[in-house]
């Protein structure tokens, strides 16, 4: 039985110095001058001129143009030098294509699974949870939240005008708080619930029922995940503000990671992060970096604890 030969350019048995396209079962009309970079495979025995399109007899070629696919020693084939050369060419081609794809990913901004650069870690002693500090983000000082980090102050929703800033711009006096508004923001908080499952369910219901004062455009994710071998639940939303600022309603992406590591009586750590869908805002890669960089340790008692 003749083995199946893959389609490709092979030496034309009817025209020395030419190549003809083999479609996997027969010669086609397409031909071209033989390139110096071709592997130099000689025509297989039996491939006569009357089997080439134009003089085709209607019979399937007796021998494939590349007689190397039967049992070892069953027919002539390319030398080991040619086989190695072809392998090297193939590997180099893959590396070049892979490099181009990687470059395109960087130029186009990558995908949602990409991560933003980090510049350290911020820890919340009260919950034992730490999150990565994102490069270029500010940590307001003083702050009631040790993990609070922000970038790009913007007018809050009740403002009638104004434009977002181009970068981190906390008040030099240190008066920045969780009541200010930013193109990007992240911190560790806590969520109450009689159980972890109930805490997640109640919180999700409040968000999706628009009880927060925002309009949920899309629930992007609601799924259980693992954080440091701890059970957790990931909630991600695309949200629209209810009031227009500067003549338009703004949209942002909000992410909540609720962790089954109770701190006190039915309190569960929750890592919050958001980025706006606006010019100069961080990409959603920031949310991925926050999520994958969460660490869960033991809560530390407060100084006022007796």
Buried (B, 14 or more C-beta within 10 A) or exposed (E): EEEEBEEBBBBBBBBEEBBBBBEEEBBEEEBEEBEEEEBEBBBBEEBBEEBBBEEBEEEEBEBBBBBBBEEEEEBEBBEEEEEEBEEEEEEEEEEEEEEEEEEEEEEEEBEEEBBBEBEEEBBBBBBBBBBBBBEBBBBBEEBEBBBBBBBBBBBBBEEEEEEBBEEBBBEEEEEBBBEBBBBBBBBBBBBEBEEBEEBBEBBBEEBBEEEBEBEBEEEBBBEEBEBEEBBBBBBBBBBBBEEEBBEEEBBBBBBBBBBBBBBEEBBBBBBBBBBBBBEBBBBBBBBBBBBEBBEBBEBEEEEEEE
